[in-house]
Amino acid sequence: MKKTASAHRPAPTDGFRVMLKSKIHRATLTSKALDYEGSIGLDRRLMDAADLLAGEQVHVLNVNTGSRLITYVIEASRGSGTVMLNGPAARLGEPGDLVVIIAYGHYTDAAARRLVPRIVHVDENNIPVVRTRLRAA
């Protein structure tokens, strides 16, 4: 009997899966510096909340413009609220733009299935906030 496409289930991968590791959701760009070597400067408090290291690759999605860039994190002062585009990336945003900062990781299939990404929500000053989830009635 011939199998149909709908009956086919792919086998678990023996390699690694690229999965969402962490995300800072809708942070506000505070500044930009075109004459810098490059990267995104982040408040150390945001880095800790999202489990990001200095030098770690991130994707930055600009909610206002729709642009997406790949860069690396540099540490800014803890508590500063800094979310700063530097170098060529500075052309892809303006202070006040909302951005989503995403980090991915490589995980085995088993680890990927257990992964719970860190999602960091922030207020208008880029201070991490706890979001309460509404429960269905």
N, C-alpha and C positions, 0 to 999 in steps of 0.2 A: 504494500500500500504506500502510495506516494504521500510524503508529508507536505502540508501546506505551510506557507510562510507564517501564518498566524500561530501555528503549532510549534514553531521553532523557538527555542529559548537559548540564548547565548550562554556558553559556559563561563564561570567566573574567570577573570583574567589572572594569569600567572605573573603579570608585570605589576607596575604601579599605576595607581589612578591619581590624577591631579584633581584635588578637592579644595573647596573653600576652607581655609584655615581660620581666618578672622576677617572682620569687616568693621570699619568705622563708618556709620551711616549718617549721611547728610551733615557733615561738618562744614563750617563756614571758612572759606579762605580768608585769612587775615592780612596777607601781604604777598608780594612777589618781588624777586630780585633777578633781573635779566642777566646782570654781569656777575654771575656766580657760576661755579663749575657744573651745577646741576643737582637735581634731587628734589625731595619734598621734606621740609623741616616740620617735625611734629613735636608737640608738647610731650615731654617724657611721661606724663600721666596717661596720655592717650596711648602711647607706645606700650606701657605696662598693661593697660586695660585690654588692648588688642593682642597682647603677646607678640609684639614686633621688636626686632633688634635693629640697631643701627646698621645700615648697609643691606638690610633685607629688601628684596624686590617686592614692589607693590604696583598694583594697577590703580590709577586715579581716574574716576569717572566724573566728569563735570555735569551736574544736573542742569545747569543753566544753558550750556552750549552743546551738550551731547558729545563733547570730545572725550577721548580715552587715551591715556598715556601710560607707559611703563617706565618706572624710575626706581630709585632706592630711597630708603629712609635715612635722614640725619636727625639727631636728637636736638630738640630745643628745650629751653628751660622748663622744668616742672612747674605746672600751675600757670604758665604763660598764656595758654589757649592757642598757641601758635599752630597754624596750618599754612605753610608758606611754600609756594612754588618757586623754584630756583632755576637759573640757566634757561635753556631753550623751552623747558616746560612752562616757564613764566608767561609765555605767549598764549598759553591755552586756558588762562583763567584770569579773573579780576577779583580783587578783594570784595567780599560779599557773596561771591558765587558759592553755591552748595556743591559739595563733592562727596563721593563715596570712595573710600580707600579700602582696597581689597588685597588680601594676601592669600596665596594658594600654597599647598604643600603636596608632596608626593607620598602616598600611603599605599601599603599593601591592600589587597582587596579586603581582607579581614579587618584591618585597622580602619579603612575607609567606611566600612559598614557600622563601626562603633563611634565614628567621629562626631563630635558635637562642636560646631564652629563657634568661636567667640564673636558675638554681635554686640558692638558698642554703639549705643545711642548717645547723642550729645545734645546739650541745650544750645541756645544762640551764642553762648560764649565758649563753646567747645569743651564744656565740662561734662564728663560722663554722667549719665542719669540712668536710673533704674526704671524700666518701662513695665508697668503692670499690664498683665494680659486680661482682657475681658473674658469672662466665662459665659458660655452659652446658658441661657435660662432653661 
